[in-house]
Amino acid sequence: MDELMEQFIVEARELVQAAIDDLFALETDPADAARLDSAFRAVHTLKGSTGLFDLPSLNATLHKAEDNLGRVRAGTASLDTVQIDAIVAVLEWIDQCVDDLEKQGEVSPQRLAQASTLAAALGGESEADTEGAVPAVSGSIAWALALAEKIGGAATVALRYLPHAECFFSGDDPVALLSRIPELTHLAIAPRDPWPAAAMFDPFRSNLAFEALSTAPLGEVEAVFRLVPDQVEIVPLGAPIVVPVDDVVADETRTEAMRELRVDPARIDALLDLVGELMTSKNGMAGLAAMAGALPGGTEIARRIAAVQKDLDRLTGALHGGVLQTRMVPVGQAFRRLPRLVRDLSRRLGKPTELLIEGDAIEADKTIVDELFEPLLHLVRNAMDHGIESAAERFAAGKPASATITLRVVAEGDHILVSLSDDGRGIDPGRIRTAAVGKGLVSAERAAALSDRDVLDLLFAAGFSTAAAVSDLSGRGVGLDAVRADATRLGGTVAIDSRLGHVTSTTLRLPVGFAMTQLLIVSVGTERYGVPMQAVLETVRVAQQAVTPIRTNRAFVLRDSTVPLLSLSDLLGLPAAPSPDETTVLVMSLANQRVGVVVDAIAERMETITRPLGGLLSGMPGMAGTTVLGNGQVLLVLDMAELIG
């Protein structure tokens, strides 16, 4: 795939989503002119981009959608729900076409065949040009006065045209536009910003600014630039120009425009891998210092090596944090398809529902954000199908006819809390108990003994469902167990809270990003493993006589609390070592409970980047990943929560 197509795929998806967001906002507030202009520009730019490739069906369909929005802007048509649905359908079809281009290099014939149906749904006739000129953007006019005085003559219009840096990908041709200016008398071309070094020059970015004079009527000049009103400033010269002092100052002190640099995520991942290699080398210096210290007269060398390692600790930490920061994106990117989902389900189920989103500007690692949509999809479908009542039920309960689903994101240290709540019927713990017993998940005695909070946790059991019938929304036993699996895979947790008759809230607690991991290196027999420090509360020595057998298990007392005791060798299926008089125990916090894990020895602590298991080892239970020690040895990092179960 060539570079131009890659750029088109990225920008097309952004434009599609931006236009859909604007259209949904217009459904709520049809008088929002800014949203209408934004949607029109996105569709226009998208249409222009398809014109760069051999995609006539896409171009023609987008042209028709653009015409419809153009008529709404001109006030000759209204934007009702039917029209919004038709344009959104076109945009979602474009998104699917882009997927085809990315996967197979062309749009499938089946997909292209849908163009005529989509165009018919738009109605009306396609127009070659949008009727009516769009007023030019007004701004500082000091430059216009200076240009007119410098050039002189009988010019009636001055214009400044600053094409967007990405205009070539929008289907705009600055030179073609300038050539259409009637009665052009002067044209000046200059760099918009200082030219970069040759090695950094990007021929696909426009860096030109144009100033021109014309003797044509104002309306004729405006008509040329009607589709790029945000990039041009047109000033009539037929009347005296009054230049505000603030305009002159502002023009003279114009700051350089902000620039964005698009970077392939794979490059950032490669850089992160290099940081990991650097950390491995840095960790090896501890062993080197120990070796030097053991040599005659090597104490000073060991001290200097340790000092260098301390500096490297600081620098690698800063470098790692900087690389991770480049991967941070707003979590709202994962929410963009949810308003459409709620809107469609609301109509289909006959349950008027509004989706409120809070905290969508909070940032997290791109991997976390990319994986967030699927669990949220399950939660929204669950809320709409199970949680939200019918309008009649809500009326009988004294609730507003329209339900509310609130998606809220809150930052909490190195984690984000993503909660989705609805003001529906809530969850009946008694009904969950009955369903769990009926499916054989728990015995009747066990179900009766469970607290309501523990009962709600049964909803995450594989295959659990209370739906009476199977539909495309419910009853298939796939839902909350998948949500928990997604949360666990991302290094997070999920929990449900509910108040019968009022509210249900599901909260995902996820890491902000994949940061460096503090590991405790432990030994079991001749093997060494890494245990993440965040789960370790403390380490203690326990005398053998202090260990109490409880049926087939063991426990010990720690500060008046009984703590279950497990052996890491048993958990890993390794031969057990002879029991010493005292054992080394890791006291861990797992699922809000304390548990002790016996290890043979604790070697050291280290800071490293854990890499996921790949190949044949991928998905190995109880293993979180691997890291490399300073001596080059590969160390398995344990997932203690999964290992203990």
Secondary structure, 3 states (H helix, E strand, C coil): CCHHHHHHHHHHHHHHHHHHHHHHHHHHCCCCHHHHHHHHHHHHHHHHHHCCCCCHHHHHHHHHHHHHHHHHHHCCCCCCHHHHHHHHHHHHHHHHHHHHHHHHCCCCHHHHCCHHHHHHHHCCCCCCCCCCCCCCECCCCHHHHHHHHHHCCCCCEEEEECCCCCHHHHCCCHHHHHHCCCCEEEEEEEECCCCCCHHHCCCCCCCEEEEEEECCCHHHHHHHCCCCHHHEEEEECCCCCCCCHHHHHHHHCCCCCCCCCCCCHHHHHHHHHHHHHHHHHHHHHHHHHHHHHHCCCCHHHHHHHHHHHHHHHHHHHHHHHHHHHHCEEEHHHHCCCHHHHHHHHHHHHCCCEEEEEECCCCEEEHHHHHCCHHHHHHHHHHHHHHHCCCHHHHHHCCCCCCEEEEEEEEEECCEEEEEEEECCCCCCHHHHHHHHHHCCCCCHHHHHHCCHHHHHHHHHCCCCCCCCCCCCCCCCCCCHHHHHHHHHHCCCEEEEEEECCCEEEEEEEEECCCCCEEEEEEEECCEEEEEEHHHEEEEEEEEHHHCEEECCEEEEEECCEEEEEEEHHHHHCCCCCCCCCEEEEEEEEECCEEEEEEECEEEEEEEECCECCCHHHCCCCCEEEEEECCCCCEEEEECHHHHHC
